[in-house]
Amino acid sequence: MKFYFALWYAKILSWVINRVSKDRGTNLPGEKALKIDPGFVRNFKNIDYDKVIFITGTNGKSTTTNLVAHILTENGKKIISNIEGANLLGGIATILAKESTFTGKLKADYFVFETDERYLPLIYAQLPAKNMLITNLQKDQVQRNGDPDFIYRKLASFINSEMILYLNNEEPRSKSFEWMDERSVYYGVEKHQESFIKGSDYPTLACPKCHHDIQFDYYNTDNVGPFLCKTCGYASMKNPDYEITDINFKDKTFKLKDVVFNMPYDLPFMFYNYAGALAICEELCDISPTAAAQSFKNFKNIGGRFEVLKYKEKTIKYTRIKQENPDTLQSAINVIAFDPKEKMVAFGLNVVEDFTPHYANTFYAFDCDFKPLVDSKVESYLCFSEHASYDTANRLIYEGVKKESITIMDSDDVTKIFEEIDKVKSDNIYIITKLATFEKMQKFIEEGKKQ
Amino acid sequence: MTNSLKIGWLFPNTLNLHGERGNILAIKAEGIRRGCGVEVHKITLDTQDFNPMDYDFLFCAPGEMVHFPEIIRFLTPCKEELLAYIENRPMLVTGTSIGLFGAEIIRSEEYTIAGLGILKIKCSENKAVYGDDLLFTCHYNDKEMSIIGSQIQMMNLDIFEEPPFGHLNYGYGNTGKTKKEGVIKGKGIFTNTLGPILVCNPWLTEEIVNLIEANKNISLCQIKRDNTLEEKSLITKVDFIKNKETALTNTTLSE
């Protein structure tokens, strides 16, 4: 009976929140339901756990979930998914409550859930999915996660021999879960024109099996690429089950199993999301690459990390990074470095404000190789933000940038940022900062147009 | 003949969490500024015949504890040399790797890893991670200085009778309950300050290199270093710390 009260309460709450705003209420109804019935999620009916997939990992889980949901929907499958991104137990409880009948019955071909890696053991305890895709396990949100092994242990605590895992072939930590499951499906990306190597003084990582050094042939995105541990032989496979090949940046196409795909986003970190999504679609949902290819033509990523603004005669290209996450910063740096045109680059690395206490951490910038950026045509650098601008400038100086080429501004005042943009000759402006500052910049431009 | 500084970077791929490569860049840059040649040697689990006494400075970054038993196995044969090394020569050990040099590390799964026993300290892994700014004063090479940095604390550090490296102005430090930060033994610094501590605090880098020069009978560099950028960074971060919300009660940063 407790379950029914919880379910009805969640449904009513969802309905009320939905009247106020369609974008809200992705978590709260489920959280409240879980207070009434702590085992709420396990009490839904008609869930075939063989048809449930969790998509987890440090980077790429939202995009991969969105893409899988899009391909399945376009191919006529009924799915239940948390594509709005509420990826904790409360979010999953909310979507299940919303999609179920008043007696808790669900009807779907597949259940596709983005899941927060830290809270996955709690989710799995109520929803024992038989399938899971792990995008990658990297340094991220160190203030709450500490180190990648902290998350590795969380996942290892419930992965079992009845599960099918979809594993990133070229990310050593994720691939190593192959030792624990029933069957592994591997996905990867062939070398492409934006694959890169880092200077020899950049650390790699320890082999998850024998603790000795992992060596990468090259990177497709930061810390992801063909690898080998010379001591124990642990290595990426030469031919993963699903591999993105023939990446053509000019034509914006790639191939998988000889099928040509349109590439909706040509950013290197997206290629692994494409490969993972296609692996799930064929292996779990029986949608062939040929059928999936049609869906790529109209795929729009929700909450993407790359935006373009027009300001006067200039183009401002904004790349959102996840703070404390060197891999997203490295990807952003690489995208800028590959642009052969002259440019201004503005860095607004900030104080980390995820939860109390906020703290002034920019140390992840030292894990990133700025040399390709410094070697590309940069007219000038701007380092802004109230408490982290000096450290950001110092990072550039350690990479060989002359102090005179850097403007340091210890504020986030967008008017001043635009004044600096006005000063440069280049019409090609890149900016890396937190979303809130970017949104203020967007507003500044829109208000300027109205005047 | 150019003076040469030899840096030993301990297990850079195995122990690598928070941009610690910056410390190598900082010590290298300071050596070069003084006109010295700087060699950086990576010590890995595959290095043969590692002898600490071959180096002028040793750096050991924090890492995932899952790798610690293998590292301790590697370092155990050099325990006496490491003890002799830190009597006079500088070594910097940061974050979780302090545990390697202590008596034992109690992991959250309730098993224990025996450390090298160079420090009479006990480390206990915490179930939750705590991340915050860290600000303290310390003495190194007879100079008093402020150190600013970040701390991602995954373990508590009971240092018993060992002297702390620093006195906290703000931060969690060893346990979140005292004003003790890290440990110092001889010239070995064991600190919770993560990331590029030597980049953010060039005054510490200068003292480490001063000590190396003294150890090698090189005349001390007289050209003053420009630390303006780092001083401004310290000021703005202290200002940030003074005004932020915190639940810590072991330290209060007054005006």
HADDOCK unambig.tbl for C-alpha pairs under 7 A between the chains (distance, minus, plus):
assign (segid A and resid 142 and name CA) (segid B and resid 152 and name CA) 6.93 0.50 0.50
assign (segid A and resid 143 and name CA) (segid B and resid 129 and name CA) 6.57 0.50 0.50
assign (segid A and resid 143 and name CA) (segid B and resid 130 and name CA) 6.08 0.50 0.50
assign (segid A and resid 143 and name CA) (segid B and resid 131 and name CA) 4.40 0.50 0.50
assign (segid A and resid 143 and name CA) (segid B and resid 152 and name CA) 6.07 0.50 0.50
assign (segid A and resid 144 and name CA) (segid B and resid 129 and name CA) 5.43 0.50 0.50
assign (segid A and resid 144 and name CA) (segid B and resid 130 and name CA) 6.73 0.50 0.50
assign (segid A and resid 145 and name CA) (segid B and resid 129 and name CA) 6.54 0.50 0.50
assign (segid A and resid 146 and name CA) (segid B and resid 129 and name CA) 5.91 0.50 0.50
assign (segid A and resid 146 and name CA) (segid B and resid 152 and name CA) 6.42 0.50 0.50
assign (segid A and resid 146 and name CA) (segid B and resid 154 and name CA) 6.64 0.50 0.50
assign (segid A and resid 147 and name CA) (segid B and resid 17 and name CA) 6.87 0.50 0.50
assign (segid A and resid 147 and name CA) (segid B and resid 64 and name CA) 6.60 0.50 0.50
assign (segid A and resid 149 and name CA) (segid B and resid 64 and name CA) 6.33 0.50 0.50
assign (segid A and resid 203 and name CA) (segid B and resid 12 and name CA) 5.67 0.50 0.50
assign (segid A and resid 203 and name CA) (segid B and resid 13 and name CA) 4.74 0.50 0.50
assign (segid A and resid 203 and name CA) (segid B and resid 16 and name CA) 6.90 0.50 0.50
assign (segid A and resid 204 and name CA) (segid B and resid 13 and name CA) 5.01 0.50 0.50
assign (segid A and resid 205 and name CA) (segid B and resid 13 and name CA) 4.61 0.50 0.50
assign (segid A and resid 205 and name CA) (segid B and resid 14 and name CA) 5.54 0.50 0.50
assign (segid A and resid 206 and name CA) (segid B and resid 13 and name CA) 5.78 0.50 0.50
assign (segid A and resid 206 and name CA) (segid B and resid 14 and name CA) 4.48 0.50 0.50
assign (segid A and resid 211 and name CA) (segid B and resid 14 and name CA) 6.82 0.50 0.50
assign (segid A and resid 211 and name CA) (segid B and resid 67 and name CA) 5.83 0.50 0.50
assign (segid A and resid 212 and name CA) (segid B and resid 14 and name CA) 6.96 0.50 0.50
assign (segid A and resid 212 and name CA) (segid B and resid 45 and name CA) 6.10 0.50 0.50
assign (segid A and resid 213 and name CA) (segid B and resid 13 and name CA) 5.98 0.50 0.50
assign (segid A and resid 213 and name CA) (segid B and resid 14 and name CA) 6.62 0.50 0.50
assign (segid A and resid 356 and name CA) (segid B and resid 245 and name CA) 6.67 0.50 0.50
assign (segid A and resid 356 and name CA) (segid B and resid 246 and name CA) 6.55 0.50 0.50
assign (segid A and resid 357 and name CA) (segid B and resid 132 and name CA) 6.32 0.50 0.50
assign (segid A and resid 357 and name CA) (segid B and resid 245 and name CA) 6.05 0.50 0.50
assign (segid A and resid 357 and name CA) (segid B and resid 246 and name CA) 5.29 0.50 0.50
assign (segid A and resid 358 and name CA) (segid B and resid 132 and name CA) 6.98 0.50 0.50
assign (segid A and resid 359 and name CA) (segid B and resid 132 and name CA) 5.38 0.50 0.50
assign (segid A and resid 359 and name CA) (segid B and resid 133 and name CA) 5.41 0.50 0.50
assign (segid A and resid 360 and name CA) (segid B and resid 133 and name CA) 6.54 0.50 0.50
assign (segid A and resid 361 and name CA) (segid B and resid 150 and name CA) 6.28 0.50 0.50
assign (segid A and resid 363 and name CA) (segid B and resid 18 and name CA) 6.00 0.50 0.50
assign (segid A and resid 363 and name CA) (segid B and resid 19 and name CA) 5.27 0.50 0.50
assign (segid A and resid 363 and name CA) (segid B and resid 195 and name CA) 5.20 0.50 0.50
assign (segid A and resid 363 and name CA) (segid B and resid 196 and name CA) 6.41 0.50 0.50
assign (segid A and resid 364 and name CA) (segid B and resid 18 and name CA) 5.87 0.50 0.50
assign (segid A and resid 364 and name CA) (segid B and resid 19 and name CA) 5.22 0.50 0.50
assign (segid A and resid 365 and name CA) (segid B and resid 19 and name CA) 6.78 0.50 0.50
assign (segid A and resid 366 and name CA) (segid B and resid 19 and name CA) 4.50 0.50 0.50
assign (segid A and resid 366 and name CA) (segid B and resid 21 and name CA) 6.44 0.50 0.50
assign (segid A and resid 366 and name CA) (segid B and resid 22 and name CA) 5.64 0.50 0.50
assign (segid A and resid 367 and name CA) (segid B and resid 19 and name CA) 4.68 0.50 0.50
assign (segid A and resid 387 and name CA) (segid B and resid 236 and name CA) 5.50 0.50 0.50
assign (segid A and resid 387 and name CA) (segid B and resid 237 and name CA) 5.87 0.50 0.50
assign (segid A and resid 390 and name CA) (segid B and resid 229 and name CA) 6.14 0.50 0.50
assign (segid A and resid 390 and name CA) (segid B and resid 233 and name CA) 5.42 0.50 0.50
assign (segid A and resid 391 and name CA) (segid B and resid 233 and name CA) 6.52 0.50 0.50
